[in-house]
Amino acid sequence: MTSTLERGDRDERVGAGLARALDDAARKLLERGDEETVEYTLELIVRGAIDTIPHVEQAGVSLVERGGRVESHAPSSRVVRELDELQTQFAEGPCLDAIWHEQRTLVEDMAEAHDRWPRYAPAARERSIGSLLSFQLFARSGSAGALNLYATDPYVFDEATADVGALFAAQAALALHGAQRVQGLHVALDSRDVIGQAKGILMERFHVSPARAFSMLVESSQQTNMKLAGVAEWLVGEVAQDADA
């Protein structure tokens, strides 16, 4: 009975800590609201995981980039970054399994994981990693990643810790999705502004209508195999250089 009560008290404290961490992260994101929203969100996620999930000493996020390459983001230490890079190099590891195959990967003792990851597990042990938890993150459509949690000692992560981590990871995925949408809007607005400037330059220089100026940009984009926004940025930059000369 005492054990059940103690476990209930612990879960309640952890739940309250998670709620505070997520609320604090949301408030900081609203205060910041700039083009670095995604990386800042990842930093808050990592910091919150270390501060609130029991026994977590180090953490990081792995995200699948264009082309399918997995990149390390917001690692809390050099060791975390190295382990992320080694998983990509070895094409094996718990974080990759969480991203591609499982919703979560629990490694209670890294010394016993050699059969599953023959190259990664020894590398992790050499860097004093005894336990690991990795949770699948889904953000934008077609975008995936993992929240990775590390501890020095073996057997400090169990199913109860994994349940808490899964709750945190679910909220982290929502926060990441929102941050990616905000950053996407920033990029879209910036692109629209520079395209508008480029249209104005062409209208003035060639005495054409807005529609014709836009068509000229599209034609240049097709001929050069550059994105429309890239062509517009080049034109605006050239005009700015001429003005400064």
N, C-alpha and C positions, 0 to 999 in steps of 0.2 A: 504493500500500500504506500509506504514511504517513497519507494522508487517511482511509483506512478505519479505521486504528487510532485516529487522533485522534477520529473520529466515534464510535467504539465507547467510548472513554474518556469522552467528553462525555455520551453517552447513559447510561453507567453512573453518572456523577456526578449527572445529573439524576434518574435513577430513585431513587438513594439519597436525594436531597433530597426528592423527592415522598413517599417512604415515611416519612421523618422528619416532614415537615409533617403528613401524614395521621394518623400516630400521635400527634403532639402535639395535634392538633385533637380526636381521640377522647378523649384523657386529660382535656383541659380541659372537654369537654362532660360527662364523667362527674363531674368535680369540681363543676361548676356546678349542673346538674340542676334548673333552676327554670323558671318560666313564660315566661321570655324566651328559651327554647332556640332557637327558629327564627332570630330576628334575630342571636343570638350565633353560631350556626352559619354564617350568611351572612357575618358579619364574619371568621370564621376562614377560610372558603373564599377570600374576597377577599385576605386577608393572605397566605395560603399560596400563592395563584397568583402574586402579585407577587414573593414571596420565592424561589420555586422554578422557575417556568417562564422560560426564557431570554428576555431582552429586554423582558419585560412591565414597564411603568412605572406603569400605572394599571389599575384593574379595578372591576367592579361586577356585580351580578346583577339581571336583569329577571325579574319573576314575573307570571304572568297571575292577576289577582284575579277575584273574582266579577263577573259582567257582561262579562268578556272584556277589561277594561282592563289594560294592561301598566304595572306600577309599578316604580320604581327602588328597589333595596334595597342597603344597605351600600356605597354608592359611595365609592371611595377619595379622591375629590376633587369639587369643585364642577363641574368640567368634565364628569366622568362623569355626574353627575346631570342637568346641562343636556342632554347628548346623549341620555340616556334619554328625557327629557321631549320633546325635539324629535322623536324617532322616533314617539312617540305622537301628537304634534301633526301631523306630516307624513304619518303612516300609511305610512312607508317607512323602510328602513334595514337594515343587516346583522343586528342583534340580532332584529328582527322576522322576518326571513327564517329565521334559525336556529330561532326558536320555532315558526313555522307551517309552514315548507316544507323546511328542510334540517337535517341533523344538525350541520353546522358550516359557517361562512362565513369564508373567508379573504380579507382585503383586503390585498394586498401594497403597493399604492400608492393612497392615498385620492384623490390628484389625478387618477387614471384611472378613478374610479368614478362620474363625473358622469352618464353615460348610464344607469346602473343605478338610482342614487338622486339625481335631479337637484336635490333640495332639501337632503337630508341631507348628501351628500358635501361641498358647499361649506361648510356649517356646521361640519362636522368639521375641515376644513382651516383654517378661521378660528380654530379652537381648538387648532391645532398638532398635530392627529392625523394621522400619516402612514401607520400600519399598524394593522390591527384583526383580531382573531380572536374569533369568537363560537361558542359550543357550546350545543347544545340540552340542556336539563335536564328530565328527567321525575321528578316526585316522587310525590305522592299520585295516585290514580286521578282523571283529569280535570284534573290540575294540571300546568302546564308552565312553563318559564322558559328563561333563557339565562345562561351565564357569559360575560362580555364582557371582553376583554383589549385594552389599548391601548398603543401606542408612538408616540413623536414622529417618528422617522425612517421613511421608506418602506423596503420590502424587508428588514426585519429579521425578519419572520415568514415561514417557508417551510413546506413539507409536513412536514419533520421536527419543527419546533416545533408544528405542528398535531397531529401524532401524540401528542406529549407532553401537549399541552393536552387532547386527547380523553381520555387516560388519567386525568388529574386531574379532568376534568369528570364522568367516569363515577363516580369515587369520591365526588365532591362531591354528585352526585345521590343516592347511597345515604345519605350523611350527612344531607342535607336531608330525605329521606323519613323517616329515623329520628327526626329532631328534630320533624318535624310530627306524628308519631305520639305522641311523648312529650307535646308541647304539647296535643294533642287529649285525651290521658288526663287532664292537669291540668284542662282545661276541663270534661270529663265529671264528674270527681270533685267539682269546685267546684259544678257544677250539682246533683249529687245531694245534696250537703250542704245547699244552700240550699233545695231542695225538701223535704228532711226537716225543716228548721226551720219552713218554712211549714206543713207538715202538722201539726206539733206545735202551732203557734199556733191553727189551725182546730179541732183536736181539743179543746184546752182551752177555747176561746172558745164553741164551739157544742156541746160534749159529743157529738162524733160519733166513729165508728170511723176507723181509719187509711184504710180503703178509701174511706169517704165523704169524708174530708178530701181525698184525692187526686182524687176525682171533682169536688169543688168547684173545685179548682185547674184541672182540665182544662176545666170549663165556663167559668170566667173567661177562660182562655186563648182559647177559641173565640169568646167574646162580644167580647173586646177586640182580637182578631187579634194578640195578643202571643204570643211563645214561652212555653212552660210555665215555663222557668227565669226568664224576665223577670217573669212574674206573681209568682213566688215571691220574687224579689229585691225587688220593689216592696212586697209584704206585710211581709217581714222588715224592710225599711227604715222603713216606716210605724210599725211597732211599736217599733222602736228610737228613732225620733224622739219618740213619745209617752212613752216611758220617760224620755227625757232632759229632757222639758219640765217 
